[in-house]
């Protein structure tokens, strides 16, 4: 339900009744309340610590960092008004704008007083970054910012965290120095751990920072009025109101935001269908949903066949290559819907690099190619040859039937028959389908309790590096290891030339795919479904954050 500012509306109506020929003013969609049913609950609203999607979503509406993403995935200034980068790419000078405010409504009168509102300064960012590297914080984000000067020595314990290369020269001047260039550094400044932290407020919380509604202060679009969570209850709620200190600079359209914490995807779906939630995220859309709602589509997933090499038959590379050459992807176009398309690369078209889609710069058919540069695509003769070679190497005559492990509600599993039927024809093996909850899927992938899985590959932020990081030995969620891949990823970290970086991304993709442990099959879209009349609820399909600053309702 949308609650218009009724007094304002009544005044407009009265004026129109008294004035001849008064036209009904066109609404700009502002001054409404928005509701969102969220699956799960925040663990912590401390930006330097929080990692779960629920926490990140709420934090994204409470805080403003140096930079943020625009609606097209590009970078724009946020708490900074300008920044400059040195010629060697090692020094970043940020100018903090003087009209970004911390706000906490202490007396709950919804008025801004001097003791409730004060400017964000460069010292707030200096303190935030030092917190990341303070051993007592135990932040999981140290590696994310390891390119900063002295960061690696601090991580090793050889240097004090106060020696980190982040320094406030004045209230408005922040300098960040790097040990080596990083093409991902500016991207990292949009992420939640790079949000500012006011030291004086932090110390007053006495260890409760980010753990309750009295221990959170906002410099973003909204401030936290209420955070109620009872693990045994059902009326769990986060109530946020417009940050009155910040709306003058960058208009905050909603008056308030209500986030209801739900226990299951079915609860979330029901809340949206009943009109109790203004937006829902889904892998699946329909004609009916499109007719009744405002829907936006994001190309942010690659669905691939993840192969467990610990299973003896699939530890054989020739068998894996047989499977790859035995998928007739060109036939998919006749059988799939708009949310599915054939995939050859690791990285989908929605991923940006240097202002445009990465896939426009590197064709996916180039990324999935053999040593001769030929695309790995359907070739039944090659597939059969690789299969016979692999079987001979293992001394086997046939493979046991198995199943695809698939997270529930990811895709119409009928699409998988496009793959399995051809394998049955070529190799005489039957592949069934086992759908499980997303939670069980993640657990079984982690424990390697599967043979073949349909894995939804995505990144934690919008960059090719975020996708490739899934295959870094130290970070892989499915235990992938390849020293050559690790070396190529590390090389990218020290590169400055954009063309060289793109070429190296291509080489990393090719190296990973030539292991044939992840075989791309489909590019998969995700949907943001906004109820009719709602618009401009901004979704970042990589961080999984919904941003309500510009949310509008046109009744």
N, C-alpha and C positions, 0 to 999 in steps of 0.2 A: 504494500500500500504506500502510495506517495502522499506526503503531508506538505502541501503547499503552505507558504507563509501566508496565513489566511487574512491577517490584517491588511497586508499590502494588497492582496487581491481584492479585498472589499473596498479599499480606497479607490482602486482603479475602476471598479464596477460603478461606484457611486459617481465618480467623475464623468464616466461615459453617459450615465443616466441624466446628468444635469447639462451635458454639452451636446448641442445639436450636431449630428453627423460624426460623432466620435467613433472611430474604427477600433475594433478589438485589437489590443496590442499583440504583436507576435511574440510568443514565448521564446526565450533563449535557452530553455531547458534547465535553468538554475533553480536553486532553493528547494530541492526535494530530498527526501530521505531514501537511502538505498539499503537493500537487504541482500545478504549473501549467505547461503547455506554451504558451509565448508566441511569437508571430510576430515575429521580429526581435530586436534587442538594444539596450540602452540606450546612448545616445551620451555621456551625462554624468548623474551623480547630484547635480549642483549645482542646487538648486531655483531659484535666481535666474537660471539660464541655460537649463536643459533645456526642450526643446519637443516632442521626439518622444514618441509614446504609450508606448513601452516604458519610457523614463526616468520619465515621469510616473507610471506604474503602480507602479514600484518605490519611487519617492520617497513616494508616498501611504502606503506601509506602513512607511517609515522615520521619517517626520516627523509632528508634530502642530502645527497652526497655532492661531491665536487662536480661530477658529470652524471648525466642520465641518458637514456635512449629516447629518441623521438618515436613517433608512430610507425616509422618505416624501418626501424632497427638501427638507425644511425646514431651518432653521438651528438649531444648538445650540452651547453653549459647549464649548470644547476645552481649549486651554492657558490660557484665561482663565476665571475663576470668575464674572465679572460684567462688564458694561460699561454705560455711560450715554452718552446723546447729548444735546447741548445743544439748547435750544429752537429755535435757528436752523439746526440740522442741520449745523453746521460743525466741531464739536469732539466727539471720541469719547474717552472715558476708560475704559481697560481695566484690570482688576485681574488680574494674573497669579497663578494658583494656585501655592502653594509646594510642591506634590507632583507636579510634572511634571519628569522628570529626563532629562538627557543621559546616555547610557551607551555605553561602548566597552570590550569585554572584552579588556583589554590582555594579560593573562596566559593567556587562553583556558582558564580553569578553570571558567567558567560560574557563578562566585560573584561577588557584588557587594561590591566594596571601595571605600573612600572615594576613592581616586584614580581610580576608573573611573566613578563616578556622582556627578553634581552637578546642582543645580537649574537649570532654564531661567529666565531673568530677562527683564525688560523690555528690558534692554540688548541681548539677543540679537535681539529684533525690531527695535530701533532700527538695529542694525548691518545686518540683512538688508535693510531698506528703503533704507538709504543705499547699500548695494551695488548695488541696482537702478539707482540714478541716478548712481553713480560711472562716469565715462566709460571707465575702464580695464576695467570688468566687461563692457561691451558687451552688457548685458542686453536682450533683445527685449521686455521687459515694461514699459518706461517709460510707454508710452501707456496701458496698463491702469490705472496708478495716477496718471494725470496730474491727477486732481482734488485730490490732496494739495497742501497749501500750498507754494508756490514751485516745484512740479514743472515747470510749463511754462517758467519762467524758467531752470531748470537745464537742461532739454532744449535750449533755445535757446543755452545757453552764457553766459547773462548773470548767473547766480548759482552759487555753489559748492554741490556736492551735500550738504555738511554742513549747509546751511541748510534742508534738507527739513523739512517740518512734522511730523516724527515724533520724539518725545522721551521718553526714560526718565527719570522723576522719582525713581525708586528701583528696587530690584530687582523690586518688584511693581506699580509704577504706570507705565503707558504712555499717552501722550496723542498722538493723531493729529488734526491740524488740516487742514481742507480749504479750498481757495480758493473752491469753490462746492459746493453740495449735489449729491449723486449717489445716485440710487436703487439703483445697482449696487455701491456701495462695500462693504457688508457681504458681498455675494456674492463679491466679489473677494478677501476675506480667507480664503476656503476654498480658494483656488487655490494651486498649488505655489510660485509665486514669493513668496507671503506667509509661507512657512515660516521659522522662526528660523534664525539662523546665529551660532554662538559665535565671537567674534572671536579669542580666544586660540587655539582649535583651528585656525581658518582660517589664521592666520599660520604655525602650525607645519607646515602641509602644503606650504608654499613653492611655491605655484602648482599643486599637484596636487589641490586640493580637488574632490571629487566624481568623480575620474578613476580611482581604484582602491580596493580594499577597505580599505586602510590610511588612506585620506584621506576617510573618511566616518564621521560620528558620528550617532547616532540619538537623537531625543527622542520617538519614536513607539512603535508596537506591537512592532516588530522591530528588531534590529540586524544589520548585515552581517557575516557570518562569512567568506564567500568570494565572489569575483566573478572568474570565469574566462571569458575570451572569446578564442578564436583564430579569426580570419576564415577560416582554411583548415581548421578542425577541425569536428567534429560533436558533441563532448561539452561544449558550452558551458553553464555553470551559474552561477546565483546562489543561494547558500545563506544563509538568514536564520534567526536564532533569536529566541525571545521576549525582549523587553526586560525584564529582571528588575527594573529600577528602576521600571517604570511599571505592572506588572501589579497591584500592590496597590490602586491608585486605580481603575483601569478594567480589569477582568479581561481578560487576553489568553488566549484559549482554546487556540490551537495551541501546540505546543512549538517547531515550526520550519516554515519555508516553503521549498520547493525550486522554483526557477523555471528551466525548461529552455528555452533559446533555439533556436527552430526556423527553418528557412529558407523554408518554404512553408506555405500554408494546408492543403495535403494532409498535410504532416507533423504539423501541429497536430491535424487531424481524426483521423489514425491514432493519435496518442498518447492522445487521449481514448477512442477506441473500444477500444484495447488496455488500458485501465485505468491508463495511466501518467500521466494528467492528471485532476485531480478536477473541472475546470470547463472549459467551452468556450463561446465566444461565436459566435453564428450569426444570419444573417438568415432562415434556413429551419429549420423544425421539422417533425416528422412524428408520426403517431400512435404509431409504435414508440418514438421517442425519449421521448415523453411518458409512455408506459407504463413505461419502464425507468429514467427519471431524474427528478430534481427540477428543473422548468423554471419560470423566471420570464420574463414578457413585459414589454417596455418600449415605450411609444409615443413614439418620439423622432425619427422621420424623416418628412419630407414629400418624396415623389418628385414632381418636376415636370419639365415639358418645358422645357429650357433652349435658347433659340433664339439662334443666332449672328447678330447684326445686321450683321456684316461681309459676310455672304453677300447679294448684291444682292436676291434675291427676298424674303428674310426681313428685310431692313432696312425693308421696307414695313409700316407698322403695320396697315393694313387686312388684309393677309394673315395677320398674327399674330392679329388679332382674329377672323378667320374660323376659324382653327384652334381658338381657345378656345371659340367658340360652337358648334363642330362636335363637341364631346365629350359624349356622352350618359352623364354620370356616374351618373344615377339608375338606369341599368340595371346598374351594377356589382354591386349588392348580391346579385344572383342568380347571379353568376359568379365571385366572389372567395372566398378562404379567410379564416380568422380573422385572419391577419397583414396583411391589406390592406383598406382601406376608402376610399371616395371622399373627396377633399380639395378644398376651396375656398380655404382660407387657407394662409399660409406656415407657420404655427406649429401643431404637433400637440398633442394633448390632454395629453401627458405633461409639458408645460412648465408650470411653476408661476409664479405671481406673487402676492405678498402672501398666501401660505398656501393658495391654491387654484388649480386649473387655469385658465390664462389663457383657454382656449377656453370655459370656463363664464362668463367675464366678457365676452368678445367672440365672438359667433357667427361662424364662418368665412364663412357666406353674407353677412354684413354687410361683412366685410373685402374680399371679391371682388365689388364692385358697381360699377355705372356711375355717371355723374354724377347720375342721377335716383334713386340709391339702390337700384336693382333688381339682384338677384344676376346675375352673369355665368354663365349656365348654358345648357344645350343648347337651341338655337333654329335649326333647319336653314334657315329662311327668312333670318334675320339673317346666318347664316354664309355662305350663298350670295351675299347682297347685298354683304357685306364682301369676299368673294373676287372678285366681278366688278369691284368698284370698284378693288381693288388691282391686278388684272390690267390694267385699262384705264390706270391711272396708270403702269404699267411698260411698256405697249404689248406685252403678252405674251398668248398664247392658252392656254398651259399651263405648268405647273411641271415641272421635271425630277424624276424619281424620286430618292429619297435614302434614308438609313438613320438609325435611332436608334442613337447611340453609348451603350452600356450597360455598366456594370461587372459583371463576371462574379460569379455567385452572389448578386446583389442581390435578384432576384425571379424568379418564373416568368415568362419572357418571353411566354407565351401571354396573359397579362393585357394586354399591349400591343396585341394584336390587337383588343381592345375599342375602342381608339382608332383604329387605322389602318384598320380595315374601314369605319368610318363616314366617314373622310376620303376613302377611295377612292370610296365611293358619292357623296359630295357634290361632291368637287373633281376626281375622276379622277386622283389622284396615288397612287403606290404607295410606301409607306414600309417598307423592310426593317429588319433588326435586326443590329447588329454588336456582339457581346460581346467585351470585352477585359479584361485583368487590371486590378485597381484601380490599380496603379502606372501602366500605360499610359493608363488613363482620365484620371487626374489630370494627367499630362503633356500629353495632347492638349487637355484643357480649358484648361490654362494657356496653351498655344500657339494656342488657338482653331482647332484642327485638327478641326473638326466642323461640321455644319450644324444638326442637332437632337440633343440628348442627354437621357437620363433621368438627372437629377441628384439624388443623395440629399442633401437639405438638412438640416443639423442644426446644433447650437450647440456651442461648446466648454465651456459650463457651462449649468446649468438656469435659463434666464431668457429672456423674449422678446427682450431686447436682444441676446443671443448669436446668435439667428437673424437679426435685422435687420442685425447687423454684417456679415453676408455681402454686404450690398448697399451698404455704405459705400464710397465711391470709393477711399479709401486702403487698404482692407482686403479688398476683394472678390476671392475666389479665381478668379472667372471674368470679371473686368474690367468689372463693372457700374458705370455712372456716372450719377448724377442729382443735380444740385445741390439740388433741393428735398428729396430724401430726406436728404442730408447735413445740411441745415439743421434738419429735423425731428428727426433723431437728436441733434444738438447741443442742441436745445431740451429734450429729455427729461433731459439731463444736469443741467440747472439746476432741475428741478421738484421740489417737495416733496409736493404734493397727490396722493394715490393715484388718485383718480378722474380727475384731469387727465392723469396719466401713462398710465393705461389708454386714455383717449380718444386720446392722441397715438400710442400704439402702433397703435391701429386706423387712424389716419390714415396712418401710415407704411406699414402693410401695404397699404392701399388704393392709395396712390401708387405703390408698387412694382408691384403687380399690374396697375395700369392702363397700365403700359408694355408689358405682354404679352410681356415677354422671358423671364419664368419663369411658366409656366402650371401651377398645382398640379393633380395628377391623383390621386395616392394618398397616404394616410397609411400608413406602413410600420412594423411592429413589429420589434424586435430581441429575440433570445432569449439569456438566460443559462442554460446547460444544466449543472447540477451532477450528478455521478454519484450513483447511488442511495446513500442514507445520509448524503450531505453536505447541509449547510444553512448558512444565514446567511453565505455568502460575498457580501458586499455589492458590488453593481455600480453605478457611476455611468455611465449610458449616454451622458452628454454629455462628461465628461472622459475616458471610456474606462478608468477605473481600477477595479480589483478590490481590495477591502479585506478582509483575512483576519483582522483582530483578533477578530471574533466567530465565525469559522468553526468549525463543529461537525461531528462525525461520529457517527452512531448506527448501530452495526453490527447 
